[in-house]
Amino acid sequence: MNLPIKQHIVPQTYLRQFKTTSPKKQEKIWVCQKESKHIREQRIAKTPVINDFYTFIDEENAGEKHYDAELLFGKDIEPLFRKSVEPLENNNMLSDYQKREFSIFVSSQKLRTVSMKEKISTEIEQAFKYGVSGEWFDSNALSIFKQEFLEGDKYITYEEFIEKSEGNFEEVSTEVNKNCFILFIPWKLIDFANEIASQNWSYLVAPKNNYFLTSDNPVILEREINDPYFPIQGGVFPLTPKLALNINSNEEKFKKIGGKHMRKINEQIIFHSDRFVYSHDEEFLKRIIRKVTS
């Protein structure tokens, strides 16, 4: 049995929407390494991949690995993408049921990235130390995790921990197990999917000779956009080079947007990427990267 050790932060079924146009290169995409700005053509199967990123490692059972999260993404959630985008490509709005279904994919994509893992792990640590809720992690969710408190090499109760710490939580060493993030994803996935499904969605159509980029962190929420001159209300999720989902829009419709709007959206896509920016077109990618980073 082939185990899903090499795990995609962004699913291949999504990146294929941005594949290069040459028939001989159907499974390749143009990639810009964010830090170095190096641009190369790469097989979609090879990017962005991290070994065991969603693997649950049972340390109490000889480090046995469980791939439930990766299998959930691959078998149950990722097929929702093409199913949802096809009507949009034919200029058909999604029904309420289709929105609820597609919101599960959008939610999973938001939660499964490198930057979200870092953010959620930090929020879990803050919740353990101070009992505070973060943007994504509600302190009430601590009940889904096993908590252990040590004084030296001796286990103590939570009440003993509070008494001995005397409020000096800054000095308390906290170790958040990698598994916490993996356990949290399914716990949060449906909750966040319900939130975005209840919002208005518009669909942004790129103008002629202009395209949406995408990245390894492609779902951008309105609250994450710090540009006061950003011209679009709501968040953005590129679906194809010519179409993007506008989450939490002020209305539900297809919107043809202009070149200035496109430039601002692509700026945010580059800014919010973790390591990689993607496009189907080498020259377009080079031009946008040059404009945004110069």
C-alpha positions as CSV (number, residue, x, y, z in Angstrom):
1,M,0.0,0.0,0.0
2,N,1.3,3.4,-0.9
3,L,1.1,5.7,2.1
4,P,0.3,9.4,1.5
5,I,3.6,10.6,3.1
6,K,4.1,13.4,0.5
7,Q,1.3,15.7,1.2
8,H,0.1,18.7,-0.8
9,I,-0.6,22.0,1.0
10,V,-2.6,23.0,-2.1
11,P,-4.3,20.1,-3.9
12,Q,-3.3,19.1,-7.4
13,T,-6.9,19.3,-8.6
14,Y,-6.9,23.0,-7.8
15,L,-3.5,23.8,-9.3
16,R,-4.4,22.0,-12.5
17,Q,-6.7,25.0,-13.2
18,F,-3.5,27.0,-13.5
19,K,-1.5,24.5,-15.5
20,T,0.7,25.6,-18.5
21,T,-1.1,25.7,-21.8
22,S,1.2,23.5,-23.8
23,P,-0.4,20.1,-24.5
24,K,3.0,18.5,-23.8
25,K,3.1,20.1,-20.3
26,Q,-0.4,19.5,-19.1
27,E,0.7,18.7,-15.6
28,K,3.2,21.6,-15.1
29,I,2.8,25.1,-13.7
30,W,5.0,28.2,-13.4
31,V,6.3,28.8,-9.9
32,C,7.8,31.8,-8.3
33,Q,9.9,31.2,-5.2
34,K,8.7,34.1,-3.1
35,E,12.0,34.7,-1.2
36,S,14.4,34.5,-4.1
37,K,11.9,35.6,-6.8
38,H,13.3,32.7,-8.9
39,I,10.8,31.5,-11.5
40,R,10.7,28.0,-12.9
41,E,8.4,25.5,-14.5
42,Q,7.6,22.6,-12.2
43,R,5.4,19.4,-12.2
44,I,2.2,20.0,-10.3
45,A,2.7,16.7,-8.5
46,K,5.8,18.1,-6.9
47,T,4.5,21.4,-5.5
48,P,3.8,22.4,-2.8
49,V,4.7,19.2,-0.9
50,I,5.7,18.6,2.7
51,N,6.2,15.1,4.1
52,D,3.8,14.1,6.9
53,F,2.4,17.6,7.2
54,Y,-1.1,16.3,8.1
55,T,0.0,13.0,9.6
56,F,-1.1,12.1,13.1
57,I,1.8,10.5,14.9
58,D,0.8,8.3,17.9
59,E,3.7,8.7,20.2
60,E,2.1,6.4,22.8
61,N,2.0,3.6,20.2
62,A,5.6,3.4,18.9
63,G,5.2,6.4,16.7
64,E,2.5,4.8,14.6
65,K,1.4,7.1,11.7
66,H,-2.2,7.8,10.9
67,Y,-3.2,9.5,7.6
68,D,-6.9,10.2,8.3
69,A,-6.6,14.0,7.6
70,E,-4.8,13.5,4.3
71,L,-7.3,10.9,3.2
72,L,-10.2,13.2,4.3
73,F,-8.8,15.9,2.0
74,G,-8.0,13.7,-0.9
75,K,-11.1,11.4,-1.0
76,D,-13.9,13.5,0.4
77,I,-13.1,17.2,0.0
78,E,-10.8,17.8,-3.0
79,P,-13.4,16.3,-5.5
80,L,-15.7,19.2,-4.5
81,F,-13.6,21.7,-6.3
82,R,-14.2,20.7,-9.9
83,K,-17.8,19.9,-9.1
84,S,-18.3,23.4,-7.8
85,V,-16.2,25.4,-10.4
86,E,-17.8,23.8,-13.5
87,P,-21.1,25.6,-13.1
88,L,-19.3,28.9,-12.6
89,E,-17.2,28.5,-15.7
90,N,-20.6,28.2,-17.6
91,N,-21.7,31.5,-15.9
92,N,-24.2,29.8,-13.6
93,M,-24.4,31.0,-10.0
94,L,-24.1,28.3,-7.3
95,S,-27.3,27.3,-5.5
96,D,-27.4,27.5,-1.7
97,Y,-26.7,23.7,-1.5
98,Q,-23.7,24.1,-3.9
99,K,-22.4,27.0,-1.8
100,R,-22.6,24.9,1.4
101,E,-20.8,22.1,-0.4
102,F,-18.1,24.3,-1.9
103,S,-17.6,26.1,1.4
104,I,-16.2,22.9,2.8
105,F,-13.4,22.9,0.2
106,V,-12.7,26.7,0.8
107,S,-12.6,26.2,4.5
108,S,-10.2,23.2,4.2
109,Q,-7.9,25.1,1.9
110,K,-7.8,28.1,4.3
111,L,-6.9,25.8,7.3
112,R,-4.4,23.5,5.7
113,T,-1.5,25.9,4.8
114,V,1.9,26.4,6.4
115,S,1.1,29.9,7.8
116,M,-2.2,28.7,9.3
117,K,-0.5,25.8,11.0
118,E,2.0,28.2,12.6
119,K,-0.8,30.7,13.5
120,I,-3.1,28.0,15.0
121,S,-0.3,26.4,16.9
122,T,0.6,29.7,18.5
123,E,-3.0,30.4,19.4
124,I,-3.3,26.9,21.0
125,E,-0.2,27.7,23.1
126,Q,-1.7,31.0,24.2
127,A,-4.9,29.3,25.1
128,F,-3.0,26.7,27.2
129,K,-1.0,29.4,29.0
130,Y,-3.6,32.1,29.5
131,G,-7.0,30.7,28.7
132,V,-7.5,33.2,25.9
133,S,-9.2,32.8,22.6
134,G,-7.4,33.6,19.4
135,E,-8.7,34.5,15.9
136,W,-9.1,30.8,15.0
137,F,-8.7,28.8,18.2
138,D,-11.4,29.3,20.9
139,S,-10.1,28.4,24.3
140,N,-13.2,26.2,24.8
141,A,-11.6,23.9,22.2
142,L,-8.9,22.9,24.7
143,S,-11.3,20.1,25.8
144,I,-10.5,18.2,22.6
145,F,-6.8,17.8,23.6
146,K,-5.0,15.8,26.2
147,Q,-3.2,18.1,28.6
148,E,-0.3,17.1,30.8
149,F,1.5,19.3,33.4
150,L,5.0,18.6,34.6
151,E,7.1,19.8,37.5
152,G,10.5,18.6,36.7
153,D,9.9,15.0,35.7
154,K,6.8,14.6,37.9
155,Y,3.2,14.9,36.5
156,I,1.0,17.3,38.5
157,T,-2.7,18.3,38.2
158,Y,-3.9,21.5,36.5
159,E,-4.9,22.9,39.9
160,E,-1.4,22.3,41.2
161,F,0.1,23.9,38.0
162,I,-2.0,27.0,38.6
163,E,-1.0,27.2,42.2
164,K,2.7,26.7,41.6
165,S,2.9,29.1,38.6
166,E,1.5,31.9,40.8
167,G,0.4,33.8,37.6
168,N,3.9,33.8,36.1
169,F,2.8,32.2,32.9
170,E,5.5,33.9,30.8
171,E,8.1,31.7,32.6
172,V,6.1,28.5,31.9
173,S,7.5,26.3,29.2
174,T,4.7,25.1,26.9
175,E,5.1,22.4,24.2
176,V,2.3,22.1,21.7
177,N,2.4,18.7,20.1
178,K,2.2,18.7,16.3
179,N,-0.9,16.5,16.5
180,C,-2.9,19.5,18.1
181,F,-3.1,21.2,14.7
182,I,-4.2,18.0,13.0
183,L,-6.9,17.3,15.6
184,F,-8.1,20.9,15.3
185,I,-8.6,21.0,11.5
186,P,-11.7,18.7,11.4
187,W,-13.0,20.4,14.6
188,K,-12.9,23.8,13.0
189,L,-13.5,22.9,9.3
190,I,-17.3,22.7,9.4
191,D,-17.7,25.6,11.7
192,F,-15.7,27.9,9.4
193,A,-17.4,26.4,6.3
194,N,-20.8,27.3,7.8
195,E,-19.6,30.9,8.5
196,I,-18.5,31.6,4.9
197,A,-21.5,29.7,3.3
198,S,-23.8,32.2,5.1
199,Q,-22.1,35.1,3.4
200,N,-22.7,36.7,0.0
201,W,-20.5,35.4,-2.8
202,S,-19.7,37.2,-5.9
203,Y,-17.5,35.9,-8.8
204,L,-14.8,38.2,-10.2
205,V,-14.1,37.9,-14.0
206,A,-10.7,39.0,-15.2
207,P,-10.5,41.4,-18.1
208,K,-9.0,40.4,-21.5
209,N,-5.2,39.7,-21.4
210,N,-5.2,39.8,-17.6
211,Y,-5.1,36.8,-15.2
212,F,-5.4,35.9,-11.5
213,L,-2.3,34.4,-9.9
214,T,-2.6,31.9,-7.1
215,S,-0.3,30.7,-4.3
216,D,0.3,28.2,-1.6
217,N,-2.0,30.2,0.7
218,P,-4.7,31.2,-1.8
219,V,-7.7,32.0,0.4
220,I,-7.5,35.6,1.5
221,L,-10.1,36.9,3.9
222,E,-11.2,40.6,4.1
223,R,-9.9,41.0,7.6
224,E,-6.4,40.0,6.4
225,I,-6.2,42.7,3.8
226,N,-4.5,45.8,5.2
227,D,-4.5,47.9,2.1
228,P,-6.9,50.9,2.7
229,Y,-7.2,51.3,-1.1
230,F,-8.1,47.7,-1.9
231,P,-11.1,48.2,-4.3
232,I,-13.0,45.0,-3.5
233,Q,-15.3,44.4,-0.5
234,G,-14.7,41.0,1.0
235,G,-12.0,38.3,0.5
236,V,-10.6,36.7,-2.6
237,F,-9.9,33.1,-3.6
238,P,-8.6,32.6,-7.2
239,L,-10.4,29.7,-8.9
240,T,-9.0,29.8,-12.4
241,P,-6.8,32.3,-14.2
242,K,-9.9,34.1,-15.3
243,L,-12.2,33.7,-12.3
244,A,-12.0,34.3,-8.6
245,L,-14.4,33.8,-5.7
246,N,-15.2,37.1,-3.8
247,I,-16.1,35.9,-0.2
248,N,-18.3,38.1,2.0
249,S,-19.2,40.4,-0.9
250,N,-21.9,43.1,-0.8
251,E,-24.0,41.2,-3.4
252,E,-24.2,37.9,-5.3
253,K,-23.3,38.3,-9.0
254,F,-20.7,37.9,-11.6
255,K,-18.5,41.0,-11.7
256,K,-16.2,42.0,-14.6
257,I,-13.4,43.9,-13.1
258,G,-10.7,46.2,-14.6
259,G,-7.0,46.1,-14.8
260,K,-6.4,48.3,-11.6
261,H,-8.6,45.9,-9.6
262,M,-6.6,43.0,-11.0
263,R,-3.3,44.5,-10.0
264,K,-4.5,45.1,-6.4
265,I,-5.8,41.5,-6.1
266,N,-2.6,40.0,-7.5
267,E,-0.6,42.1,-5.1
268,Q,-2.5,40.6,-2.2
269,I,-2.1,37.1,-3.6
270,I,1.7,37.6,-3.7
271,F,1.8,39.3,-0.3
272,H,-0.2,36.5,1.5
273,S,1.7,33.6,-0.2
274,D,3.8,31.5,2.1
275,R,6.6,30.3,-0.2
276,F,5.2,30.0,-3.7
277,V,3.2,32.0,-6.3
278,Y,1.7,30.2,-9.3
279,S,0.6,31.0,-12.8
280,H,-0.2,29.3,-16.1
281,D,1.8,32.0,-18.0
282,E,5.5,32.6,-17.5
283,E,5.7,36.1,-19.0
284,F,2.6,37.3,-17.1
285,L,4.0,35.9,-13.8
286,K,7.4,37.6,-14.5
287,R,5.7,40.9,-15.3
288,I,3.5,41.0,-12.2
289,I,6.3,39.9,-9.8
290,R,8.5,42.6,-11.3
291,K,5.8,45.3,-10.8
292,V,4.8,44.3,-7.3
293,T,8.3,43.7,-5.9
294,S,10.2,46.5,-7.6
